[in-house]
Amino acid sequence: MVKDMTKGDPAKLILQVAIPVFLGSLFQKFYNAADTVIVGRILGTESLAAVGSTGSLNFLVMGFVQGVSIGCSIPVAQRFGAGDHENLRRHLSGAVWLCAAITVLLTILTVSFCGSILRLMQTPDDIFHEAHAYLSVIYMGIGATFLYNLLAGWLRALGDTKSPLIFLVISSVLNIILDLVFILGLDAGVAGAAWATVTAQMVSGLLCLVYIIRKFPILHVRKNEWALSPGHLKELACAGLPMGLQMSITAIGGIILQSAVNTLGSITVAAITACNGVCNLLQAPIESICSVSATFSGQNMGARRIDRVRKGTRASLIMSAIYSVAAYLIAVLFGTDISKLFISSSDPVLYEKIRQFLSINCLFFFLLAMVLILRNTLQGLGAALPAMCAGFCEMAARASLGLWMIKRFGFNAACFSNASAWIAACLLLVPTYCIIVRRMQRQYPSSGD
């Protein structure tokens, strides 16, 4: 069911749409965490470290895929808000052509060179082969990742966040079942966990496709609308590629940082991997509120309601601030216990590192919320360049820690890696958002609700 976000109370609308997104995000976190939990508890700490050591490389590519998919949904949201259904469908066909070409190119390059990049990242020898096996399979599934994220992005652009949630629930359960089948039944090791993830992702994408065919005639591209349109492709590329590059640029900083962390040993890598699993779960409500910002601002940009964009941004920030306090308390009081979902070790050094990382990292969650809300809002307004520049800020902060600070301060510096990146991005995004919104409000004056 579509939802028009150009009318009604912004805070109420955002919350209504964010709840299904949150549940979907939570299941996606479990979807991703299933590999970590099963690998860590069944295959052991070294296998967990192997999967964890691929995290930045994984996000380098999959973050790009997700960013392009989200970016390609923004013109769809804008055309829906404007009531221009013909051009909406031309953007759908253009997105299919664009994403298909990117899928072929990325798959060939990543599968061919992932081993060389792992070596450049100084992946420890005791986990290299498992890391390579896991990452190669994940990269083979780029097409599956594109399929789900692109189609789910279209549904969310029209305000339907419940359907992607249902499909994620199904794929999450399937992923866990397949993890057990591949790892325990077929003894496929970490590569089996990767195959389970790729298969489940493909199923969720196909479910989205079937649902769109049956329930969303507005998204049915007609025969004459499949022709390549340079104008529509250019608009999609301008919206999608910067958002994808922004995520990849951020990941480059993460890769440099991960390379430095790898030199601290497998125990530290395993500790940070477990912490990332905990943080990913705690960040789900923040990310769900923030993800609605792109759809909300995109629809209202199409309707020329910049006043509502400001109200929606303010409401999102307030809700995120309240939750950030709760998330910090959960991390401090229960974070170490939650981390035991991912590891079976009894090493006290490991758990001390986990406690320290969580208590520092989660203290800065509101900064993460500001980054995501402002970045997604600017994307929805069509201001892709500032969002990409914010990615450069995050990359520079993480790279600086990786190249210099970790060598000097070790694990203590790693604990502040995310906070430094979020601070750097906020220094750019906050004034940029204020300037762009004020300029647009002068350009498109509108009355309140």
SVG drawing of the C-alpha trace seen along z (x, -y; Angstrom):
<svg xmlns="http://www.w3.org/2000/svg" viewBox="-3 -33 56 66">
<polyline fill="none" stroke="black" stroke-width="0.4" points="0.0,0.0 1.4,-3.4 1.6,-6.3 1.5,-9.9 3.9,-11.7 3.2,-15.2 0.2,-15.6 -0.3,-15.1 1.8,-15.4 5.5,-14.8 6.4,-13.2 3.5,-10.8 4.1,-9.9 7.8,-9.3 7.1,-7.1 4.4,-5.1 6.6,-4.4 9.7,-3.9 8.2,-1.1 8.0,1.4 11.4,0.2 12.8,0.8 11.4,4.3 12.8,4.9 16.1,3.5 16.1,5.6 15.5,8.7 18.2,7.7 20.6,7.3 19.7,10.8 20.1,11.8 23.6,10.5 24.4,11.5 23.3,15.1 26.6,15.8 28.6,14.2 26.7,16.0 26.8,19.5 30.4,19.1 31.7,17.8 30.0,20.4 30.3,23.4 33.5,22.8 35.4,20.9 37.2,17.6 39.6,17.8 36.7,18.3 34.8,15.4 37.9,13.2 38.1,14.3 34.5,13.2 35.1,10.0 38.3,9.1 36.2,9.0 33.7,6.5 35.2,3.3 35.8,5.0 32.3,6.3 30.8,2.9 33.1,1.3 31.1,3.1 27.8,3.9 27.6,0.4 28.0,-0.9 25.3,1.4 22.9,0.3 23.8,-3.4 23.1,-3.2 19.8,-1.4 18.7,-4.0 19.8,-6.8 17.8,-5.3 14.7,-5.3 14.9,-9.0 13.7,-10.2 10.9,-7.6 9.8,-9.2 10.1,-12.7 7.9,-11.7 5.4,-10.0 5.1,-13.1 4.6,-15.2 2.0,-12.7 4.1,-12.1 3.7,-8.4 5.0,-8.2 8.4,-9.6 8.3,-7.5 8.3,-4.3 11.0,-5.7 13.2,-6.0 12.4,-2.4 13.6,-1.1 16.6,-3.3 17.5,-2.0 17.3,1.6 19.7,0.9 22.1,-1.0 22.2,1.5 22.5,4.5 25.6,2.9 27.1,2.2 26.4,5.8 28.3,7.3 31.3,5.0 31.5,5.3 31.2,9.0 34.1,9.6 36.4,7.1 35.7,8.1 35.8,11.9 39.1,11.5 40.9,9.3 39.5,9.9 42.5,12.2 45.0,9.5 43.2,6.9 43.0,9.1 46.8,9.4 47.2,5.7 45.1,5.3 47.6,7.5 45.0,10.1 46.6,12.5 47.8,15.8 45.9,17.9 42.6,16.5 43.4,15.5 42.1,18.6 38.7,18.6 38.4,14.8 39.1,15.3 36.5,18.1 33.8,16.1 34.4,12.9 34.5,14.6 31.1,16.1 29.6,12.8 30.9,11.0 29.4,13.6 26.0,12.6 26.2,8.9 23.3,9.4 21.1,10.8 21.9,7.8 21.1,5.4 17.8,7.2 16.4,6.9 17.7,3.4 16.5,1.9 13.0,3.4 12.6,2.7 13.8,-0.9 11.0,-1.3 8.4,0.0 9.7,-2.3 9.7,-5.3 5.9,-4.9 5.6,-4.6 5.2,-0.8 7.6,0.3 5.5,3.3 6.1,5.6 9.9,5.4 9.6,6.3 7.7,9.4 10.1,10.5 13.1,9.9 11.5,12.0 11.2,14.9 14.7,14.5 16.1,14.1 14.6,17.4 15.8,19.0 19.3,17.7 19.6,19.2 18.3,22.5 20.7,22.6 23.6,21.6 23.0,24.7 22.5,26.8 25.7,25.6 27.9,25.5 26.7,28.4 25.1,30.6 27.5,30.1 30.6,29.0 31.1,26.1 32.8,23.8 32.6,20.1 32.0,20.3 28.7,22.1 27.7,19.2 28.3,16.9 26.2,19.1 23.4,19.1 23.4,15.3 23.5,15.0 20.7,17.5 18.4,15.9 19.1,12.4 18.1,13.8 14.8,15.2 13.9,11.9 14.6,10.1 12.4,12.5 9.6,12.1 9.7,8.4 9.5,8.9 6.5,11.2 4.8,8.8 5.3,5.8 4.0,7.7 0.9,8.7 0.1,5.6 1.7,2.5 0.5,1.6 2.0,-1.9 5.5,-0.1 4.7,1.9 7.0,0.6 5.4,0.6 7.1,1.9 7.8,-1.5 9.2,-2.7 12.1,-0.2 14.0,-2.2 17.2,-3.8 16.6,-7.5 19.8,-9.5 18.0,-12.1 16.6,-9.6 19.8,-7.7 21.7,-10.9 19.3,-11.8 19.6,-8.3 23.4,-8.3 23.5,-11.7 21.3,-10.5 22.6,-6.9 26.3,-7.0 27.3,-9.7 25.3,-7.9 27.0,-4.7 30.4,-6.3 29.7,-8.1 29.3,-4.7 32.3,-3.2 34.5,-6.2 33.5,-5.7 34.4,-2.0 37.9,-2.9 38.6,-4.6 37.3,-1.5 39.6,0.7 42.6,-1.4 41.4,-1.2 40.8,2.6 44.3,3.0 45.7,1.4 43.4,3.4 44.5,6.6 48.1,5.9 46.7,6.0 46.0,9.8 43.1,12.2 41.8,11.6 41.3,7.9 39.8,8.5 37.3,11.0 36.5,8.5 35.7,5.7 33.7,8.1 31.6,9.1 31.2,5.4 30.1,4.5 27.4,7.2 26.1,5.7 26.2,2.1 24.5,3.2 21.5,4.5 21.4,1.3 21.6,-1.0 18.5,0.6 16.0,-2.0 18.3,-4.9 18.8,-3.6 15.1,-3.0 14.2,-6.6 16.9,-7.9 16.1,-5.8 12.6,-7.3 14.2,-10.8 15.1,-10.1 11.6,-9.1 10.0,-11.9 12.2,-14.6 12.0,-13.1 8.2,-13.1 7.9,-16.6 10.6,-17.9 8.4,-16.6 5.5,-18.4 7.6,-21.5 6.9,-21.3 10.3,-22.3 8.6,-23.5 7.6,-19.9 11.2,-18.7 12.4,-20.9 9.6,-19.7 10.4,-16.1 14.1,-16.5 13.5,-18.1 11.2,-15.3 13.6,-12.6 16.5,-14.2 14.3,-14.4 13.3,-10.8 16.8,-9.7 18.2,-11.7 15.8,-10.0 16.7,-6.6 20.4,-7.2 20.3,-7.6 18.5,-4.4 20.9,-2.6 23.9,-3.8 22.4,-2.4 21.7,0.9 25.2,1.1 26.8,0.3 24.6,2.6 24.0,5.5 26.5,5.1 29.0,7.7 26.2,10.3 24.8,9.6 28.2,10.1 28.1,13.7 25.6,14.4 28.5,14.0 31.4,15.8 31.8,18.8 35.2,17.9 35.8,17.4 39.0,15.3 38.7,12.4 41.0,10.2 38.5,10.6 35.5,9.5 37.4,6.5 38.1,5.2 34.4,5.7 33.3,3.7 35.7,0.9 34.8,0.6 31.0,0.6 31.1,-1.9 33.0,-4.4 31.4,-3.7 27.8,-3.8 28.3,-7.1 28.3,-8.8 25.2,-7.2 23.4,-10.6 26.2,-11.8 25.5,-8.8 21.8,-9.7 22.7,-13.3 24.9,-12.0 22.3,-9.6 19.3,-11.9 21.0,-14.9 22.7,-12.9 19.5,-11.1 17.5,-14.3 19.9,-16.0 19.8,-13.0 16.0,-13.3 16.3,-17.0 18.6,-16.1 21.8,-17.4 24.0,-14.4 27.4,-16.1 27.4,-17.2 26.5,-13.6 29.4,-12.3 31.7,-14.9 30.6,-13.8 31.8,-10.4 35.2,-11.9 35.2,-13.4 34.4,-10.0 37.1,-8.3 39.7,-10.9 39.0,-10.5 39.1,-6.7 42.2,-6.7 44.0,-9.0 43.4,-6.7 44.4,-3.7 47.6,-5.2 48.9,-7.0 46.9,-6.8 46.5,-3.0 50.2,-2.6 50.7,-4.8 47.8,-4.2 46.7,-0.7 43.2,0.6 42.3,-2.7 42.5,-4.6 40.3,-1.9 37.6,-2.5 37.2,-6.1 37.3,-5.3 33.5,-5.6 33.1,-8.7 35.8,-10.6 34.2,-9.8 30.8,-10.9 32.2,-14.1 34.0,-14.9 30.9,-14.3 28.7,-16.4 31.0,-19.4 30.2,-19.4 26.6,-18.2 25.1,-20.5 25.9,-23.9 25.3,-22.4 21.8,-21.3 20.9,-24.6 22.2,-26.5 20.5,-24.3 17.1,-24.1 17.0,-27.8 17.8,-28.4 15.2,-25.9 12.5,-27.4 13.1,-30.8 12.9,-29.1 9.7,-27.1 7.7,-29.1 4.7,-27.1 2.1,-27.3 2.0,-25.1 -0.5,-22.2"/>
</svg>
